[in-house]
Amino acid sequence: PGPVLVTLPKPPAPPEPAPIPRPKTPKTDLATFVEQIRSRAIPASPANALRLAALLDAREGFEEGTVLGRCRKYKIAAIRFEFYWHLLHTFNWSYSYASKVIGRDHTTLLHGVQNHEDSRNSLVGLDGSGDHCRIVLCGDDLRAI
């Protein structure tokens, strides 16, 4: 007779490693957080800059870390420019310090802040309210939402 073939059972697959738990961002909304920074209730620290980025990610429904990434899509870049604006105007950081903290060139921040201010002025108007709004086309007229 010929050789006998024996089928051995496959070894079980190794278990998936447990996911590393991420630190949870406190349940603070963006407006409250910005107000706390402005009133100096919490420090304008690099750790709080990362927290601001996480709050912007959460507000827009982005994956955590998107605002600090390098994606050049318009929607993401616009939110990143808002982040830069907050570093300069809410945290009162210099371009030099902010660029060192987030690892970007100061001219990148300069461009982003200017772009954000231009878009705010075109959406909000120059009434000085500083409130963010979005303009949408409803029928034949524009409405702020």
Secondary structure, 3 states (H helix, E strand, C coil): CCCCCCCCCCCCCCCCCCCCCCCCCCCCCHHHHHHHHHCCCCCCCHHHHHHHHHHHHHHHCCCCCCCCCCCCCHHHHHHHHHHHHHHHHCCCCCHHHHHHHHCCCHHHHHHHHHHHHHHHHHHHCCCCCCCCCCEEEECCEEEEC
